Amino acid sequence: MDLSELERDNTGRCRLSSPVPAVCGKEPCVVGVDEAGRGPVLGPMVYAICYCPLSRLADLEALKVADSKTLSESERERLLGKMQEDGNFVGWALDVLSPNLISTSMLGRVKYNLNSLSHDTATGLIQYALDQGVNVTQVFVDTVGMPETYQKRLQQSFPGIEVTVKAKADALYPVVSAASICAKVARDQAVKNWQFVEKLQDLDTDYGSGYPNDPKTKVWLKEHVEPVFGFPQFVRFSWRTAQTILEKEAKDVIWEDSAPEDQEGLGKITSYFFNEGSRVCPRASHRYFLERGLESATSL
């Protein structure tokens, strides 16, 4: 799977897709929708659709696609390769949502929670298939939140299409299994080849599974928190795990309107910009300063 477009810019959203098989524009088609990477504190979330003609569902099932969580990495890659070989009747598309996009959405002035982001992404991918000329007549979706509510919402968006939303749909419907494989392979590849926009020194890429309860992931977060600017954009800073580490490891800020009693024992944020004695920071300047040509001041 070619993720070069994502590797060039992984700060927002990236959509990738296969060519649309000619038969998918002529025959009624079924679409499966699933995601990978909803829970981790590290890396992107990937939503994927996979589609094929209803008349070729048996051929898709014959590939022995299954819920990606039950397959090894090599099995997932092998099955994706088979689907790409069968590109004359199977198509796919995916949206890669960066950690930065997820966190800024969730922590914005107008809150945009993960469920809403997931629902809108799935809707956008189904619409994309339609816009590309795929003759969609059925959609199967692995649920996020209450399946009844989600199904009703999708049915309203696509009144001419039969929509089914179920828990564990990736284990029930081969076309959703195929989508889960696409999503999981793309996420694993994105995490493995992540291009850090921050010029980190002594970067350790052994960050474990990326899930909040993984001890190796927690250690990595503690080692890569910058005291003023926080985490690299690889981290979903809206996750509770990341916020807890920030509260313990990062600098406290004194605001102009802070009460005097709240300022006791805290260093001022301006001290970060001085270059004096023991306060000299041993690490290289943060990219925020480098990009703006800013240097440490000796006096203010």
C-alpha positions in Angstrom: 0.0 0.0 0.0 1.5 3.3 -1.1 1.3 5.9 1.7 3.8 8.3 0.3 1.2 11.1 0.2 0.6 10.7 3.9 4.4 10.6 4.6 4.7 13.9 2.8 2.1 15.6 5.1 0.8 13.7 8.2 -0.5 16.7 10.1 -4.1 16.6 8.9 -6.3 14.2 6.9 -5.2 12.0 3.9 -7.5 10.1 1.6 -6.2 7.2 -0.5 -8.0 4.8 -2.8 -7.7 2.1 -5.4 -8.9 2.4 -9.0 -12.6 1.7 -9.3 -13.2 -1.7 -11.0 -15.3 -1.2 -14.1 -17.8 -3.8 -13.0 -18.5 -1.8 -9.8 -20.0 0.9 -11.9 -22.3 -1.4 -13.7 -23.5 -4.0 -11.2 -25.1 -3.5 -7.7 -22.4 -3.3 -5.1 -22.0 -3.9 -1.4 -19.7 -1.7 0.8 -18.1 -2.6 4.1 -16.9 0.1 6.6 -14.5 -0.3 9.5 -11.7 1.4 11.3 -8.3 0.8 12.9 -6.6 2.7 15.7 -9.6 4.2 17.5 -8.2 3.6 21.0 -4.4 4.3 20.9 -2.8 7.4 22.3 -0.2 7.2 19.5 -0.6 7.5 15.7 -3.5 8.0 13.3 -7.0 6.5 13.2 -7.7 5.0 9.8 -11.2 4.5 8.3 -11.6 2.2 5.3 -14.3 1.0 2.9 -14.1 -2.0 0.7 -16.6 -2.8 -2.0 -17.4 -5.4 -4.7 -20.4 -6.5 -6.8 -23.0 -8.5 -4.9 -22.5 -11.2 -7.6 -18.8 -11.5 -6.5 -19.3 -11.7 -2.7 -18.6 -15.4 -2.8 -15.3 -14.7 -4.5 -14.4 -12.2 -1.8 -15.3 -14.7 0.9 -13.2 -17.3 -0.9 -10.1 -15.2 -0.1 -10.8 -16.1 3.6 -10.9 -12.5 4.8 -11.5 -12.2 8.5 -11.6 -9.6 11.3 -8.1 -8.0 11.2 -7.7 -8.4 14.9 -7.7 -12.2 14.6 -5.0 -12.2 11.9 -1.2 -11.8 12.1 0.5 -8.9 10.4 1.8 -11.2 7.7 -1.7 -12.7 7.1 -3.2 -9.2 6.8 -0.6 -8.1 4.3 -1.0 -11.3 2.3 -4.8 -10.8 2.1 -4.5 -7.2 1.1 -2.1 -8.3 -1.6 -4.7 -10.8 -2.8 -7.4 -8.1 -2.8 -5.2 -5.9 -4.9 -4.5 -8.7 -7.3 -8.3 -9.1 -7.7 -8.6 -5.4 -8.5 -11.0 -6.3 -11.4 -13.8 -6.7 -8.9 -12.6 -5.4 -5.5 -12.0 -1.7 -4.6 -11.2 0.2 -1.5 -10.7 3.7 -0.1 -9.5 5.0 3.2 -9.2 8.2 5.3 -6.2 8.6 7.5 -6.9 10.9 10.4 -3.8 12.3 12.0 -3.3 12.4 15.8 -3.1 16.2 15.5 -6.5 16.4 13.7 -8.1 14.1 16.2 -6.9 16.1 19.2 -7.5 19.6 17.9 -11.0 18.5 16.9 -11.7 17.1 20.4 -10.2 20.1 22.3 -11.4 22.9 20.0 -13.7 25.7 21.3 -16.5 23.9 19.5 -16.1 20.3 20.7 -16.1 17.6 18.0 -16.0 14.2 19.8 -14.5 11.0 18.5 -17.9 9.4 17.8 -19.0 12.3 15.6 -15.6 12.4 13.8 -15.9 8.7 13.2 -19.5 8.9 11.9 -18.7 11.8 9.6 -15.6 10.0 8.2 -17.6 6.9 7.5 -20.3 8.9 5.8 -17.7 10.8 3.7 -16.2 7.5 2.5 -19.5 6.1 1.4 -20.3 9.3 -0.4 -16.8 9.2 -2.0 -17.6 5.7 -3.4 -20.9 7.1 -4.9 -19.1 10.1 -6.3 -16.5 7.8 -8.0 -19.4 6.0 -9.8 -19.7 2.9 -7.6 -23.2 1.5 -7.9 -23.8 1.1 -4.1 -26.9 -0.7 -3.1 -26.0 -2.1 0.3 -23.7 -0.9 3.2 -22.5 -2.8 6.2 -20.8 -0.9 9.0 -19.0 -1.9 12.2 -20.7 0.3 14.8 -19.4 3.2 16.8 -21.8 3.9 19.7 -25.4 2.7 19.6 -25.9 0.8 16.3 -29.6 1.8 16.1 -28.8 5.5 16.2 -25.9 5.2 13.9 -27.9 3.2 11.4 -30.7 5.7 11.4 -28.3 8.5 10.8 -26.7 6.7 7.8 -30.0 5.7 6.4 -31.1 9.3 6.4 -27.9 10.3 4.6 -28.4 7.6 2.0 -32.1 6.9 1.6 -31.8 4.8 -1.5 -29.3 2.4 0.0 -29.9 -0.5 2.4 -27.8 0.2 5.5 -26.9 -2.3 8.3 -24.9 -1.3 11.3 -23.9 -4.0 13.8 -21.4 -4.6 16.6 -18.7 -7.0 15.5 -19.6 -6.5 11.9 -16.0 -7.1 10.9 -16.5 -10.7 12.1 -19.9 -11.1 10.5 -19.6 -9.8 7.0 -16.7 -10.5 4.7 -16.9 -7.1 3.0 -16.4 -5.4 6.4 -13.6 -7.9 7.3 -11.9 -6.8 4.1 -12.3 -3.1 5.1 -10.8 -3.9 8.5 -7.8 -5.4 6.9 -7.3 -2.4 4.7 -7.5 -0.1 7.7 -5.2 -2.1 9.9 -2.5 -2.6 7.3 -2.6 1.2 6.5 -2.4 2.2 10.2 0.4 -0.3 10.9 2.4 1.0 8.0 1.7 4.6 8.9 2.9 4.1 12.5 6.0 2.1 11.4 7.1 4.8 8.9 5.9 7.9 10.7 7.7 11.0 9.6 8.2 13.2 12.7 8.0 16.9 11.8 9.9 17.6 15.0 13.6 17.1 14.9 13.9 14.9 17.9 17.2 13.9 19.3 17.8 10.2 20.2 14.4 9.3 19.0 13.3 5.9 20.2 10.8 4.3 17.8 10.0 1.4 20.1 6.8 2.8 21.5 5.0 -0.4 22.1 1.4 -0.9 21.0 0.5 2.7 21.3 -2.4 1.9 23.6 -2.7 3.9 26.9 -2.4 0.9 29.2 0.9 -0.3 27.6 3.8 0.3 30.0 6.2 0.7 27.1 4.0 3.4 25.5 3.8 5.3 28.8 7.6 5.2 29.2 7.9 6.6 25.6 5.5 9.4 26.4 7.4 10.4 29.5 10.7 10.4 27.6 9.4 12.5 24.7 7.4 15.2 26.5 8.8 18.7 25.9 8.4 20.8 29.1 6.8 23.8 27.3 5.5 22.6 23.9 4.3 19.1 25.0 4.3 16.1 22.8 5.3 15.5 19.1 2.3 15.5 16.8 2.5 11.7 16.7 0.7 11.8 20.1 -3.0 12.3 20.7 -2.6 15.0 23.4 -6.4 14.9 24.0 -6.1 11.4 25.6 -6.2 11.3 29.4 -2.9 9.3 29.5 -1.1 12.1 27.6 -2.8 14.8 29.7 -1.8 13.1 33.0 1.9 13.0 31.9 1.8 16.6 30.8 0.5 17.6 34.2 3.3 15.8 35.9 6.2 16.5 33.5 5.5 19.8 31.8 6.0 23.3 33.1 3.1 25.0 34.9 2.0 28.4 33.5 1.4 31.6 35.5 -1.3 33.6 33.8 -1.5 37.4 34.2 -4.8 37.1 36.1 -3.7 34.2 38.3 -4.2 34.9 42.0 -0.9 35.4 44.0 -1.6 32.3 46.1 -1.8 30.2 42.9 1.6 31.3 41.8 3.5 30.2 44.9 6.4 27.9 44.0 5.9 28.1 40.3 8.5 29.3 37.8 7.5 32.0 35.3 7.1 31.0 31.7 9.6 33.8 30.8 12.3 31.9 32.5 12.2 29.4 29.6 13.5 32.1 27.3 16.6 33.1 29.4 20.0 31.5 28.8 21.5 31.7 32.2 23.3 29.3 34.5 21.5 26.2 35.5 18.5 27.1 33.5 20.2 26.4 30.2 18.2 23.6 28.4 20.6 20.8 27.2 18.3 19.8 24.3 18.3 21.5 20.9 15.9 24.4 20.3 12.3 23.4 19.6 11.2 23.7 16.0 8.8 26.5 17.0 11.9 28.7 17.5 13.9 27.4 14.6 11.1 28.0 12.1 10.8 31.6 13.2 14.5 32.4 13.6 14.2 33.0 17.3 17.1 32.7 19.7 17.3 32.7 23.5 17.5 36.2 25.0 20.1 37.2 27.6 17.8 40.0 28.9 14.2 41.1 28.6 
